Amino acid sequence: MPATWGRRNPVNLFADATAARYRDALRPLLADPGIDAIVAINTPSAIGDTLEAARATAEICADQQKPVAAVWLERNTLEETRRLFAECRIPLHDGPASAIEALMQLVRYRRNQDMLTETPASVPDLFERDDDGARDVIRQALADGRDHLSEAEALRVVAAYGIPVAASRPAATDEEAAAIAEQIGFPVALQVLGHQLVPGDATWIAPDLPDATAVLTAAQRFERRWQARGYTTPIASFVVRPWIDRNDASALYLGIASDKTFGPVIRFGRGGLIGQLLPDHAVALPPLNLNLARQAIAETDVSRLFRVEGAAPEILDEVALALVKLSQMAADIAEIVDINIDPLIANAQGIVALTAGVRIAAAAAQPAEARLAIRPYPSEFEKTVSARDGRMLTLRPIRPEDEPALQAFVLCQSPEDRRLRFFSQIKELDHQLAARLTQIDYDREMAFLLIDGQADVPTILGIMSIFTDPNRVRAEYAGAVRSDLKGKGLGRLLLEEIIECCRLRGIGEIWGEVLRENAPMLGLVRKLGFSVKVDDDDPSVMIVSKPLQ
């Protein structure tokens, strides 16, 4: 490069750049692992050769794995330039803006794919929850013929999942409210409760009351407003809670909403009056883990406000964990139609839910998690099993992070065993196939692994998978055991577990294709009651099947 270049991004090749300079600049840029993508831009000049620069760029960038986009603004040679780049499969754009937008589309696509392969556990280990206590509250409300929980009941459900709620005490009269406020300590907030009111309606909340006289005055003002609205029934009750100063706090909204297509979705954004005037919400599909929850928070202005205000990272972590807890609630309790926590106050002291509303309905006779668009990792299938030689092995469903271990397992297989499993001579699993086998839809697929957890590095000893048809009537199975462990009963153990999984899911039949020469597998399925017949289309393949209903 000329000595006068700026040694920074963008790399300026100057107006007199020759084809050789394009080559000399692109080679190290393409080789640099710190550079993910390149936009090559050429503007016409009186001393540069635009077409030769295009030829050099196309030659160097052809067949590159790294994304490269081109912007060539010389119109006289545009057709030839377009042909050169098209032959090398390099996109040519009209300007830098469209080229960068195209590359950012790749970034967003990759990020979305990574998020889809995040598979949270169906039973969390990040917090404890009292799901039975929450169900009792909801069950009693349904028995009373109600489709909404009272605010006190809603806060009990929220608290059952470990989300902090403001300590509050009910009061039947204004005098009782004043007395309770004296016991709690000032300042306090006074709120009116009633089935006619929307939970969290700020017009029925009196904040920052400094003494008992202020509590009495506020309660009497609410009673006059109640009568002026024409309500025929008296105020149901008051609620007194400690007043939380919001000057150094953010008001947030957390909720569960029901979507006709995707089922329960998690919503997050600004809360309080600002959230109603300036909607700023993100939506995420449960189940969530902390990473996915943080992604949802990052899609809103809330995260930027936290950064500007210098909020401690721990506060965002607490908010993210609250979203994970809501996500778990959606997976646990099918009777919950929607939840609104507004506001949830977040400041240096932590988070606390001031009000909440919960709408409920009787649920169909199916697991709550069946409503979710993305099936959570089924940790209920995890167990410890004993091998014939007395070793204790871990049996569990496959996870996305098992990809390297699965690739290592296939490499350990003999060429013959790989052929019997995949019906072809493969040497290893590439990333695309390994990702397909580990990033599965737990609703329509399942794969069990046998793992030796006592080894220095957890090692896969065997795998058994099923793939169901769209109607979940039949499931095709496939599996393998490590070549040096054949004949030790591991294949039978895995196949019996996958058969039981099919029964639990109501699948009517399990079947598979087995090469005629695979005598060990044919012998095993016969022992387990499978029928065996020759494939009409390929005499070298046997079709094995077993009814399960």
C-alpha positions as CSV (number, residue, x, y, z in Angstrom):
1,M,0.0,0.0,0.0
2,P,1.1,3.6,-0.5
3,A,2.8,5.0,2.6
4,T,0.1,7.7,2.9
5,W,-2.8,5.2,3.5
6,G,-4.6,5.7,6.8
7,R,-4.1,2.2,8.3
8,R,-7.7,1.9,9.3
9,N,-11.1,0.6,8.1
10,P,-12.1,1.4,5.3
11,V,-8.9,0.5,3.5
12,N,-8.4,3.3,1.0
13,L,-6.8,2.1,-2.3
14,F,-6.7,5.6,-3.8
15,A,-7.8,6.7,-7.2
16,D,-4.8,5.3,-9.0
17,A,-5.3,1.8,-7.7
18,T,-4.2,-0.9,-10.1
19,A,-5.5,-4.4,-10.4
20,A,-2.4,-5.6,-8.5
21,R,-3.2,-3.3,-5.6
22,Y,-6.7,-4.8,-5.3
23,R,-5.1,-8.3,-5.2
24,D,-2.4,-7.2,-2.7
25,A,-5.1,-5.7,-0.4
26,L,-7.7,-8.4,-0.7
27,R,-5.4,-11.4,0.0
28,P,-4.5,-10.4,3.6
29,L,-8.1,-9.2,4.3
30,L,-9.6,-12.5,3.2
31,A,-7.0,-14.4,5.3
32,D,-7.5,-12.3,8.5
33,P,-9.7,-14.3,10.9
34,G,-10.8,-11.0,12.5
35,I,-12.6,-9.9,9.4
36,D,-16.0,-11.4,8.7
37,A,-17.0,-9.8,5.5
38,I,-15.7,-7.4,2.9
39,V,-17.4,-4.7,0.7
40,A,-15.2,-3.9,-2.3
41,I,-16.1,-0.4,-3.7
42,N,-14.8,1.1,-6.9
43,T,-15.5,4.6,-8.2
44,P,-14.5,5.7,-11.7
45,S,-11.4,7.9,-12.1
46,A,-9.3,9.1,-14.9
47,I,-6.2,7.2,-13.9
48,G,-7.6,3.8,-12.6
49,D,-8.6,0.8,-14.6
50,T,-12.1,-0.1,-13.4
51,L,-12.5,-3.2,-15.5
52,E,-9.1,-4.7,-14.6
53,A,-9.8,-4.0,-10.9
54,A,-13.1,-6.0,-11.3
55,R,-11.2,-8.9,-12.9
56,A,-8.7,-8.9,-10.0
57,T,-11.4,-8.8,-7.4
58,A,-13.4,-11.5,-9.0
59,E,-10.3,-13.7,-9.3
60,I,-9.2,-13.3,-5.7
61,C,-12.7,-13.6,-4.1
62,A,-14.0,-16.5,-6.2
63,D,-15.0,-19.5,-4.1
64,Q,-14.4,-17.7,-0.8
65,Q,-16.3,-18.8,2.3
66,K,-16.1,-15.3,3.6
67,P,-19.0,-13.0,2.4
68,V,-17.9,-10.5,-0.2
69,A,-20.1,-7.8,-1.8
70,A,-19.0,-5.5,-4.7
71,V,-20.0,-2.0,-5.6
72,W,-18.7,-0.8,-9.0
73,L,-20.0,2.6,-10.1
74,E,-18.4,2.9,-13.6
75,R,-21.4,2.7,-16.0
76,N,-19.4,2.3,-19.3
77,T,-18.1,-1.2,-18.3
78,L,-21.0,-2.2,-16.0
79,E,-22.3,-5.0,-18.2
80,E,-18.9,-6.7,-18.4
81,T,-18.3,-6.1,-14.7
82,R,-21.7,-7.6,-13.8
83,R,-20.8,-10.7,-15.9
84,L,-17.5,-11.1,-14.2
85,F,-18.9,-11.0,-10.7
86,A,-21.9,-13.2,-11.6
87,E,-19.6,-15.9,-12.8
88,C,-17.8,-15.9,-9.5
89,R,-21.1,-15.7,-7.5
90,I,-20.2,-12.3,-6.0
91,P,-23.2,-10.0,-5.6
92,L,-22.9,-6.6,-7.3
93,H,-24.8,-3.7,-5.7
94,D,-25.8,-0.3,-6.9
95,G,-24.3,1.4,-3.9
96,P,-22.6,0.9,-0.5
97,A,-25.9,1.2,1.5
98,S,-27.6,-1.8,-0.2
99,A,-24.4,-3.9,0.0
100,I,-24.1,-3.3,3.8
101,E,-27.8,-3.9,4.3
102,A,-27.4,-7.3,2.4
103,L,-24.5,-8.3,4.7
104,M,-26.5,-7.2,7.8
105,Q,-29.3,-9.4,6.6
106,L,-26.9,-12.4,6.8
107,V,-25.9,-11.3,10.3
108,R,-29.6,-11.1,11.4
109,Y,-30.3,-14.4,9.8
110,R,-27.4,-16.1,11.6
111,R,-28.4,-14.5,14.9
112,N,-32.0,-15.7,14.4
113,Q,-30.8,-19.3,13.6
114,D,-28.6,-19.3,16.7
115,M,-31.5,-18.1,18.8
116,L,-33.7,-20.9,17.4
117,T,-31.1,-23.5,18.4
118,E,-31.2,-22.3,22.0
119,T,-33.1,-25.1,23.7
120,P,-33.9,-24.3,27.3
121,A,-34.7,-27.0,29.8
122,S,-38.3,-27.8,30.6
123,V,-37.5,-27.8,34.3
124,P,-35.3,-24.8,35.2
125,D,-32.4,-25.0,37.7
126,L,-32.0,-21.2,38.0
127,F,-34.8,-20.7,40.5
128,E,-37.4,-22.5,42.6
129,R,-41.1,-22.2,42.0
130,D,-44.3,-23.3,43.7
131,D,-46.3,-24.3,40.6
132,D,-48.8,-26.3,42.7
133,G,-49.5,-23.2,44.9
134,A,-50.1,-21.1,41.7
135,R,-52.4,-23.8,40.3
136,D,-54.4,-23.9,43.5
137,V,-55.1,-20.1,43.3
138,I,-56.2,-20.5,39.6
139,R,-58.3,-23.7,40.3
140,Q,-60.3,-21.9,43.0
141,A,-61.0,-18.9,40.8
142,L,-62.2,-21.2,38.0
143,A,-64.4,-23.1,40.5
144,D,-65.9,-19.7,41.5
145,G,-66.8,-19.1,37.8
146,R,-64.3,-16.3,37.3
147,D,-62.1,-15.6,34.3
148,H,-59.9,-13.1,36.0
149,L,-57.9,-13.3,39.2
150,S,-58.1,-10.5,41.8
151,E,-54.9,-8.4,42.0
152,A,-54.0,-10.1,45.3
153,E,-54.4,-13.5,43.7
154,A,-52.5,-12.5,40.6
155,L,-49.6,-11.3,42.8
156,R,-49.7,-14.6,44.7
157,V,-49.3,-16.4,41.4
158,V,-46.4,-14.1,40.3
159,A,-44.7,-14.6,43.7
160,A,-45.1,-18.4,43.4
161,Y,-42.6,-18.2,40.6
162,G,-40.1,-16.2,42.5
163,I,-40.8,-12.8,41.0
164,P,-40.6,-10.3,43.9
165,V,-43.9,-8.5,44.7
166,A,-44.6,-5.5,46.8
167,A,-45.7,-6.4,50.3
168,S,-49.3,-5.4,50.6
169,R,-52.2,-5.7,53.1
170,P,-55.9,-5.5,52.4
171,A,-58.2,-3.1,54.3
172,A,-62.0,-3.2,54.3
173,T,-62.5,0.5,55.3
174,D,-60.7,3.8,55.2
175,E,-60.1,3.7,59.0
176,E,-58.6,0.2,58.7
177,A,-56.4,1.4,55.8
178,A,-55.0,4.3,58.0
179,A,-54.3,1.9,60.8
180,I,-52.5,-0.6,58.6
181,A,-50.4,2.3,57.1
182,E,-49.3,3.2,60.7
183,Q,-48.2,-0.4,61.2
184,I,-46.4,-0.6,57.8
185,G,-44.6,2.7,58.2
186,F,-44.8,5.8,55.9
187,P,-44.8,6.7,53.1
188,V,-47.3,4.3,51.7
189,A,-49.4,3.8,48.6
190,L,-53.2,3.2,48.7
191,Q,-55.0,1.4,46.0
192,V,-58.7,0.5,45.4
193,L,-59.6,-3.0,44.4
194,G,-62.8,-4.0,42.6
195,H,-64.0,-6.4,39.9
196,Q,-65.1,-3.3,37.9
197,L,-61.6,-1.9,37.7
198,V,-58.7,-2.8,35.4
199,P,-55.8,-4.2,37.5
200,G,-53.1,-1.6,37.8
201,D,-55.3,1.4,36.7
202,A,-53.2,4.3,38.0
203,T,-56.3,6.5,38.6
204,W,-57.2,4.3,41.6
205,I,-53.8,4.5,43.2
206,A,-52.8,7.2,45.6
207,P,-48.9,7.4,45.9
208,D,-46.5,8.6,48.4
209,L,-48.9,9.2,51.3
210,P,-46.8,10.6,54.3
211,D,-49.2,10.0,57.2
212,A,-52.5,8.5,58.4
213,T,-54.4,11.7,57.7
214,A,-53.3,11.6,54.0
215,V,-54.4,7.9,53.8
216,L,-57.9,8.8,55.2
217,T,-58.2,11.7,52.8
218,A,-57.2,9.6,49.8
219,A,-59.6,6.7,50.8
220,Q,-62.5,9.1,51.2
221,R,-61.7,10.8,47.8
222,F,-61.8,7.4,46.2
223,E,-65.2,6.6,47.8
224,R,-66.6,9.8,46.4
225,R,-65.2,9.1,42.9
226,W,-66.6,5.5,43.2
227,Q,-70.1,6.9,43.9
228,A,-69.8,9.5,41.1
229,R,-69.0,6.7,38.6
230,G,-72.4,5.2,39.4
231,Y,-71.1,1.9,40.8
232,T,-74.0,0.2,42.6
233,T,-71.8,-2.0,44.8
234,P,-69.4,-0.6,47.4
235,I,-65.6,-0.6,47.0
236,A,-64.4,-4.2,47.4
237,S,-61.4,-3.3,49.5
238,F,-58.3,-1.1,49.7
239,V,-54.7,-2.3,49.6
240,V,-52.0,-0.6,51.5
241,R,-48.3,-1.1,50.5
242,P,-45.0,0.6,51.1
243,W,-44.4,3.4,48.7
244,I,-41.4,2.8,46.4
245,D,-39.7,5.9,45.1
246,R,-39.6,5.8,41.3
247,N,-37.3,8.7,40.8
248,D,-34.3,6.4,40.4
249,A,-36.2,3.5,39.0
250,S,-37.5,2.2,35.7
251,A,-41.1,1.1,35.2
252,L,-41.2,-2.0,33.1
253,Y,-43.9,-4.2,31.6
254,L,-43.7,-8.0,31.6
255,G,-46.5,-10.3,30.4
256,I,-47.7,-13.4,28.7
257,A,-50.1,-13.0,25.7
258,S,-51.9,-15.7,23.7
259,D,-51.4,-15.7,19.9
260,K,-53.6,-17.8,17.6
261,T,-50.6,-19.1,15.6
262,F,-47.8,-19.3,18.1
263,G,-49.6,-19.9,21.4
264,P,-48.2,-18.2,24.5
265,V,-45.7,-15.4,23.8
266,I,-43.7,-13.4,26.2
267,R,-43.9,-9.6,26.0
268,F,-41.5,-7.1,27.5
269,G,-41.1,-3.3,27.4
270,R,-41.7,0.0,29.1
271,G,-44.4,0.0,31.8
272,G,-46.5,2.6,33.5
273,L,-48.0,5.6,31.8
274,I,-45.0,6.1,29.6
275,G,-45.4,2.5,28.3
276,Q,-49.0,3.3,27.3
277,L,-48.2,6.5,25.6
278,L,-44.9,5.3,23.9
279,P,-45.3,1.6,23.2
280,D,-41.9,-0.1,23.2
281,H,-42.4,-3.9,23.4
282,A,-40.5,-6.9,22.3
283,V,-42.0,-10.4,21.8
284,A,-40.3,-13.7,22.4
285,L,-41.4,-17.3,22.1
286,P,-41.1,-19.5,25.2
287,P,-39.3,-21.4,26.5
288,L,-36.6,-18.8,27.3
289,N,-33.2,-19.0,28.9
290,L,-31.2,-16.1,30.1
291,N,-29.6,-15.6,26.8
292,L,-32.9,-15.4,24.9
293,A,-34.4,-13.2,27.6
294,R,-31.5,-10.7,27.2
295,Q,-32.0,-10.8,23.5
296,A,-35.6,-9.7,24.0
297,I,-34.6,-6.9,26.3
298,A,-32.0,-5.7,23.9
299,E,-34.7,-5.2,21.2
300,T,-36.3,-2.4,23.2
301,D,-35.2,1.1,24.2
302,V,-35.3,-0.1,27.9
303,S,-31.8,-1.7,27.6
304,R,-30.5,1.5,26.1
305,L,-32.0,3.6,28.8
306,F,-30.4,1.3,31.4
307,R,-27.0,1.9,29.7
308,V,-27.5,5.6,29.6
309,E,-28.6,5.7,33.2
310,G,-25.6,3.6,34.2
311,A,-27.7,0.8,35.8
312,A,-25.7,-2.1,37.2
313,P,-25.6,-5.1,34.9
314,E,-27.1,-7.2,37.8
315,I,-30.4,-5.3,37.3
316,L,-30.7,-6.4,33.7
317,D,-29.9,-9.9,34.8
318,E,-32.7,-9.8,37.4
319,V,-35.2,-8.6,34.7
320,A,-34.0,-11.3,32.3
321,L,-34.5,-14.0,35.0
322,A,-38.0,-12.6,35.6
323,L,-38.8,-13.2,31.9
324,V,-37.4,-16.8,32.2
325,K,-39.8,-17.3,35.2
326,L,-42.7,-16.0,33.2
327,S,-41.7,-18.3,30.4
328,Q,-41.7,-21.3,32.8
329,M,-45.2,-20.2,34.0
330,A,-46.4,-20.4,30.4
331,A,-45.0,-23.9,30.0
332,D,-46.4,-25.1,33.3
333,I,-50.0,-23.7,33.6
334,A,-52.3,-24.2,30.6
335,E,-55.1,-22.3,32.3
336,I,-53.2,-18.9,32.1
337,V,-54.5,-17.0,29.1
338,D,-52.5,-13.9,29.7
339,I,-50.6,-12.0,32.4
340,N,-49.8,-8.4,32.7
341,I,-47.2,-7.2,35.3
342,D,-47.3,-3.4,35.0
343,P,-45.3,-1.8,36.4
344,L,-42.4,-3.9,37.5
345,I,-40.1,-1.5,39.2
346,A,-36.3,-1.9,38.6
347,N,-33.7,0.1,40.5
348,A,-30.4,-0.4,42.3
349,Q,-32.2,-2.4,45.0
350,G,-33.6,-4.9,42.6
351,I,-37.0,-5.5,41.0
352,V,-40.5,-5.6,42.4
353,A,-43.9,-6.1,40.8
354,L,-46.4,-3.5,42.1
355,T,-49.5,-4.8,40.3
356,A,-50.5,-7.7,38.2
357,G,-53.5,-9.0,36.3
358,V,-54.1,-12.6,35.2
359,R,-56.8,-13.8,32.8
360,I,-57.6,-17.5,33.0
361,A,-59.7,-20.2,31.3
362,A,-60.3,-23.9,31.6
363,A,-57.6,-25.8,29.7
364,A,-57.9,-28.8,27.3
365,A,-56.7,-32.2,28.6
366,Q,-53.2,-31.9,27.3
367,P,-49.8,-30.9,28.8
368,A,-49.4,-27.1,29.2
369,E,-46.2,-27.2,27.2
370,A,-48.1,-28.6,24.2
371,R,-49.4,-25.0,23.6
372,L,-45.8,-23.7,23.0
373,A,-44.6,-23.1,19.5
374,I,-41.1,-24.4,20.5
375,R,-41.1,-27.6,22.6
376,P,-38.7,-27.3,25.6
377,Y,-35.9,-29.7,26.2
378,P,-37.6,-32.7,27.8
379,S,-35.5,-33.2,30.9
380,E,-38.1,-35.6,32.3
381,F,-36.4,-38.3,30.1
382,E,-33.1,-37.9,31.8
383,K,-32.1,-40.9,33.9
384,T,-29.2,-43.0,35.1
385,V,-29.0,-46.6,33.9
386,S,-26.8,-49.6,34.6
387,A,-24.9,-51.3,31.8
388,R,-24.3,-55.1,31.9
389,D,-20.7,-54.6,33.1
390,G,-22.0,-52.6,36.1
391,R,-21.1,-49.1,34.8
392,M,-23.6,-46.4,35.5
393,L,-24.4,-44.5,32.4
394,T,-26.4,-41.3,31.7
395,L,-29.4,-41.6,29.3
396,R,-30.8,-38.3,28.2
397,P,-32.2,-36.5,25.1
398,I,-29.8,-35.0,22.7
399,R,-29.0,-31.3,22.9
400,P,-27.6,-28.8,20.4
401,E,-24.3,-28.6,22.2
402,D,-23.8,-32.3,21.7
403,E,-22.7,-31.7,18.1
404,P,-18.9,-32.1,18.7
405,A,-19.5,-35.2,20.7
406,L,-21.7,-36.7,18.0
407,Q,-19.1,-36.0,15.4
408,A,-16.5,-37.7,17.5
409,F,-18.8,-40.7,18.0
410,V,-19.2,-41.1,14.3
411,L,-15.4,-40.9,13.8
412,C,-15.0,-43.7,16.3
413,Q,-17.3,-46.0,14.3
414,S,-15.8,-48.5,11.9
415,P,-16.4,-47.8,8.2
416,E,-18.8,-50.8,8.1
417,D,-20.8,-49.6,11.0
418,R,-21.1,-46.2,9.5
419,R,-22.4,-47.7,6.3
420,L,-24.9,-49.8,8.1
421,R,-26.2,-46.7,10.0
422,F,-26.2,-44.2,7.1
423,F,-26.6,-46.6,4.2
424,S,-23.6,-44.9,2.5
425,Q,-19.9,-44.6,2.8
426,I,-19.5,-41.5,4.9
427,K,-16.3,-40.7,6.8
428,E,-17.5,-38.0,9.1
429,L,-20.5,-35.8,9.9
430,D,-20.1,-32.3,8.5
431,H,-21.5,-29.4,10.5
432,Q,-24.8,-29.2,8.5
433,L,-25.7,-32.9,9.1
434,A,-24.5,-32.9,12.7
435,A,-26.5,-29.7,13.4
436,R,-29.6,-31.4,11.9
437,L,-29.2,-34.4,14.1
438,T,-28.6,-32.4,17.3
439,Q,-30.9,-29.4,16.9
440,I,-34.2,-31.3,16.8
441,D,-37.8,-30.5,17.2
442,Y,-38.7,-32.3,20.4
443,D,-42.3,-32.3,19.5
444,R,-41.9,-34.5,16.4
445,E,-38.5,-36.0,17.0
446,M,-36.5,-37.5,19.8
447,A,-32.9,-38.8,20.1
448,F,-31.6,-40.5,23.2
449,L,-27.9,-40.6,24.0
450,L,-26.0,-43.0,26.3
451,I,-23.2,-41.1,27.9
452,D,-20.3,-42.3,30.0
453,G,-20.2,-39.4,32.5
454,Q,-17.3,-40.9,34.4
455,A,-14.8,-40.4,31.6
456,D,-12.6,-37.3,31.7
457,V,-14.6,-36.0,28.7
458,P,-18.3,-37.1,28.5
459,T,-18.4,-39.6,25.6
460,I,-21.4,-40.8,23.6
461,L,-21.6,-44.6,23.7
462,G,-24.8,-44.9,21.6
463,I,-27.6,-43.0,20.1
464,M,-31.2,-43.9,19.1
465,S,-33.5,-41.5,17.3
466,I,-37.2,-41.4,16.1
467,F,-38.8,-39.2,13.5
468,T,-42.6,-39.1,13.5
469,D,-44.9,-38.4,10.6
470,P,-47.0,-35.1,10.6
471,N,-50.0,-36.9,12.2
472,R,-47.8,-38.6,14.9
473,V,-49.2,-42.0,13.8
474,R,-45.9,-43.7,13.0
475,A,-42.3,-43.0,14.0
476,E,-39.2,-44.1,12.1
477,Y,-36.3,-45.1,14.3
478,A,-32.5,-45.2,13.6
479,G,-29.6,-45.8,15.9
480,A,-26.1,-47.0,16.5
481,V,-23.7,-48.1,19.2
482,R,-20.0,-47.5,19.3
483,S,-18.2,-50.2,17.4
484,D,-16.1,-51.4,20.3
485,L,-19.1,-51.8,22.6
486,K,-21.4,-53.9,20.4
487,G,-22.9,-57.0,22.0
488,K,-23.0,-55.4,25.5
489,G,-26.8,-54.7,25.5
490,L,-26.5,-51.0,24.9
491,G,-28.5,-51.1,21.6
492,R,-31.3,-53.0,23.3
493,L,-31.4,-50.6,26.2
494,L,-31.7,-47.6,23.8
495,L,-34.3,-49.2,21.6
496,E,-36.5,-50.1,24.6
497,E,-36.3,-46.5,25.9
498,I,-37.2,-45.0,22.5
499,I,-40.2,-47.5,22.2
500,E,-41.4,-46.4,25.7
501,C,-41.1,-42.7,24.6
502,C,-43.3,-43.5,21.6
503,R,-45.9,-45.1,23.8
504,L,-45.9,-42.1,26.1
505,R,-46.5,-39.8,23.2
506,G,-49.4,-41.9,21.8
507,I,-47.6,-43.0,18.7
508,G,-49.2,-46.0,17.1
509,E,-46.3,-47.7,15.4
510,I,-42.5,-47.7,15.3
511,W,-40.7,-48.8,12.2
512,G,-37.3,-48.7,10.5
513,E,-35.2,-49.7,7.5
514,V,-32.4,-52.2,8.2
515,L,-29.9,-53.5,5.7
516,R,-30.4,-57.2,5.1
517,E,-26.8,-57.9,6.1
518,N,-27.2,-56.1,9.5
519,A,-27.8,-59.4,11.3
520,P,-27.3,-58.0,14.9
521,M,-30.0,-55.3,14.5
522,L,-32.4,-57.8,12.8
523,G,-31.9,-60.2,15.6
524,L,-32.6,-57.5,18.2
525,V,-35.8,-56.3,16.7
526,R,-37.1,-59.8,16.4
527,K,-36.5,-60.3,20.1
528,L,-38.5,-57.2,20.8
529,G,-41.5,-58.3,18.8
530,F,-40.9,-56.4,15.5
531,S,-42.2,-57.9,12.3
532,V,-39.6,-58.1,9.5
533,K,-40.3,-58.1,5.7
534,V,-38.4,-57.3,2.5
535,D,-38.7,-53.8,1.1
536,D,-40.6,-54.1,-2.2
537,D,-38.5,-51.4,-3.8
538,D,-35.1,-52.7,-2.6
539,P,-34.4,-56.3,-1.7
540,S,-31.3,-55.3,0.2
541,V,-33.4,-53.5,2.7
542,M,-35.7,-55.0,5.4
543,I,-38.7,-53.1,6.8
544,V,-39.1,-53.7,10.5
545,S,-42.2,-52.5,12.5
546,K,-43.9,-52.9,15.8
547,P,-47.4,-51.8,16.7
548,L,-47.6,-49.9,20.1
549,Q,-51.3,-49.4,20.7
